[in-house]
Structure formats: C-alpha cells, structure tokens
Amino acid sequence: MEIKQQLKLSQQLVMTPQLQQAIRLLQLSRLELIDEIRKELDANPVLADDEIDPRARGQKTETGAAPNEQIDPGVAASAGDERIERLEDRMRAADPNAGHPDEKRTQEIDWEQFLENRTLQQPLPASRGGFEELPPIEASLTKQQSLVDHLKWQLQLSDFTDDERRFAELVLGNLDDNGFLDLKGTEREDGTRTPDLTIEELAEASELNPEDAPEVLRIMQEWDPVGVCSRDLKECLLVQAEVFGYEDLEVTIIDKHLHNLEKHNYQAIARDLKVPVEEVYEAVKEIQKLESRPARNFTETDEKSIAITPDVYVIKDGGKFVVSDNDRGVQRLYINEALTKQLLRDPNAKEFIGEKLRNAQWLIRAIEQRRKTIIRVTECIVEKQRDFFEKGVAFLKPMILRDVAETVGMHESTISRVTTNKYVHTPQGLFELKYFFNSSIRRVAEEDIASESVKQAIKKIIDGEDKQNPLSDQAIVEILAKNDGIQIARRTVAKYREMLGILASSKRKKLF
C-alpha cells in the first residue's frame, strides 16, 4: 500500500455551453425559437434585429455598412467572427482616458426634451373615411365560449344559496373534456393513486348538507346542455330522456340494456323485455337522438382558429423539388456595432461587453446551424420519399431515423430533435417531419410498404363498405392480401383501426 502520483492521458466528450445551447435550440419549435430570440434580445445589449433603431441604417460605419445593418445568419457566422475580433481588439487597446471632454458633452442627450418633441410630433388621426378608421381585425375577434364558462353563466342566474353555489363550483371544477363529472382519484408521483371522491365529500367541503347534494347535482344536470355534470353515460342519457319526455320503453332500454344497445344486439333486448323487435328499433331511433357527449359544441380552444406555420417549404420547380426555409417572423440577428463601440468607451464595461459579444456570436451560429440542419434533413427526406411528394400517401415508403442519419452523417438523436415539432409544407399538404418515419409492412413479391400507407388503405376499405354489413377485421386482412399483397395480422388491423378512431364492425353496423 503506497500513495503516489500518476500521469494519465485520456479523451472524453464534454458538453460545452455552446454545444448545449445548439442542442437546445435544435429541438425547439418555431414559436419557442421566436420566444427564445426575444429573451436574448432583451438580455443582450449588443444583439440587435430589424426593430432596433432602424433609423441608423442610413449611417455608414468605417466598415462601409450601416451600424445596425442586418447580417444574414449565414454571413454572420463567418463575417461576425471578424467583427467580434475587431471589437475585442479595440477593447484590449481601449484607453480609459481617451475622448475629449467637449466630445463627451456633445453626445449627451436631453431625453426629456427628446420625448416631449416626440409627443408633439405624433401624427393626427386621419380624417378620411373608410377602412383606416376601423380597428384592426385582431380587436374584432372573439374567443369561443368554453363549457365551464357557459355553466358559470347559468350558475349566476340560478337561485342557489351560498353553500349550494360553492358545491356547484366544485362540481364544475371536476368536469372532464366530455362534460362528465370526474371524481376518480389522481396518480401521485410515487405511482399510487388518491382515493375516489363522492358528491357527499364535495358537499362537506363546501359546507353543504350531504343529503342535499344529489338534488343540487340533478338541477345542474338539467342545465344547458342537458345531461352535463352526469357521472357516466347512462346517467347522462337518463337525464335527457326524462327531461325530453321519453317513453318508458326507451328509458328501460337505457337503464338495463345499454351494453346491448352499444353492440346493436336488439334481439336480446326484445327477448328480455318481451316486446316486438320492431318496437325496439323505433325506440333505438329515438335514443340515438340523445347527446352522448355534452361538451361536444364547447371546447377550451377554438380548433378552427389554430394554424400551424411550417418551418420549411418543399416546392416543385419543373422536374425537381426545392427545399427552402421559412424565415418569416423569425428575427434576423446581428451585432449592433454602433452601440458596442459606445459601451466600450467605459473601461468598466469591457469585461461585460466581451461576454455579451461571445454570447451573441454563439447564438447567431446556433440559429444558423439549426436552419441548415433542418434544410439538410428535409432534403434527405424528399430524396427518399420522392414518390410520396409526386403521388400521395399511398406511395409513402418505410423509413427510420437511421436511414436519414447515415445519409446526412448525423446521430439518430440529432435527427429525432430536428424532426420534433417541425412542420413541412408540401404539394400533398402540411405534415410534421416525424410523419415520414414509418415501420415497414411486408408485401408479397413486392417491396415493403409503410405502415401509414396501410392505415390509409384500411380507412379506404372501411369507407367503401356496406354500412348494414360492415367488414370484420379478418375480412379486411383478406382484402389487403388479395388487392394490395399486404401481409398483416388481424390484431394489427385492429390496432391501426383504433389509431384511426374507427369502431369495431359490431358498433359500425347501421340498420336504419
């Protein structure tokens, strides 16, 4: 046993701050990138974009460009280095005593007088008529009302007491996306679940007599839309049937044969209730008019107003596809040399400005690298999926991350980050870049087909089936094998059908 010193030479990969920043920017979506750029602009005084002091563009610096002249990120990655080196040289050679006192006085600005003049120079409102006097369209847009807002409005119009009102607010706070009262426990961080709640416990929490809770809840269930705040589908349908004056047969079918109703097993309902099957048919027609999802016409977000801005465009130019990035809305960053020179005159700010210059350079480089990487990956996808861009989804080929990673010379994790939350506008529509990565399905005597193409083939078969005699999953398997030569298991058809939101054949059957 002894203590001694040893020299050891080794290599290891170190995540530098620059590399961490590049990886983080790479996986950001377009909106997140814009937000990140705005934060950097607020925090870094030497970083500028088009909105910062646009009047200085007409003034030329000794480099022959405007002090705040915009530099394209591609140029900024190279030319920006030279500018930063020149600025750092000036920092090292800066004389703290440099500058004449008279020159300093001439640069001082009376900001109060400046702001007063700006106020006086505000343009008068236009007296001309027409669209110029109208407010912008953004001021005229309205937000779609959510279900909870609609119910709170009805709560304000009700004659509930204070304790009943508190109970109603707790009920509204526990509604799920379908408009049902969800009192199930939630999962804790350690994997355990909290116990389920009851309406009596909600009443105790709101200082309401537990015996009055069912009555208050029933009153709420008769609000618009009728059946809201129900605890399950059966209660929702029963409330509607009673409010709308349905007959006893229809109420009995809902109460005792809801499972047979879902399976379209009308013969079993007729035998159990000892009524002709024709009467069951007529009752079912009326039951189908009820709403099974009270929140159908109410959403937290207006899906009609949601728009996705693509990160990259694929445009067909003659016989080839051209990939171009979408820089609209993304600020073009550059180094504000005029402001930097002014700050360098303070000897105490040299270290601070040097750090901000390096941070600005890293950010410009990272954004440009992100842009080039997205374009490069998209070009590889276009090359491998050319048939898709020419003919449509049916010609989508199987492709995995490794295929693109080997072609562009990057790691699979990098390709995964590039394709996450990035969208491409193509002649076939708008798609997420991850959409083009599919597993393969074997075909007879032909090359494999992408799983997404199989899904679309299944959807096409079901759309063209006889609605009174829907195809079973096994029948779809046989049709795929006969028409398209696709070898696929029945359970795989069922999985793809569920992913497409299509019900089983027993629930797709329509008798009338």
Secondary structure as UniProt FT lines:
FT   HELIX           17..26
FT   HELIX           30..43
FT   TURN            45..46
FT   STRAND          47..48
FT   TURN            50..51
FT   HELIX           54..58
FT   TURN            62..63
FT   TURN            67..68
FT   HELIX           73..93
FT   TURN            96..97
FT   HELIX           101..107
FT   HELIX           111..120
FT   HELIX           131..133
FT   HELIX           137..140
FT   HELIX           147..157
FT   HELIX           162..173
FT   TURN            177..178
FT   TURN            189..190
FT   HELIX           199..205
FT   TURN            206..207
FT   HELIX           210..212
FT   HELIX           213..221
FT   TURN            226..229
FT   HELIX           233..243
FT   TURN            244..245
FT   HELIX           248..256
FT   HELIX           258..262
FT   TURN            263..264
FT   HELIX           266..273
FT   HELIX           277..287
FT   TURN            288..289
FT   TURN            294..297
FT   HELIX           303..305
FT   STRAND          312..317
FT   TURN            318..319
FT   STRAND          320..325
FT   TURN            328..329
FT   STRAND          334..335
FT   HELIX           337..344
FT   HELIX           347..349
FT   HELIX           350..384
FT   HELIX           386..391
FT   HELIX           393..395
FT   HELIX           401..408
FT   HELIX           412..419
FT   TURN            420..421
FT   STRAND          423..426
FT   TURN            427..428
FT   STRAND          429..432
FT   HELIX           433..436
FT   STRAND          440..441
FT   TURN            444..445
FT   STRAND          449..450
FT   HELIX           451..463
FT   TURN            467..468
FT   HELIX           473..479
FT   HELIX           480..484
FT   HELIX           490..499
FT   TURN            500..501
FT   HELIX           505..508
//
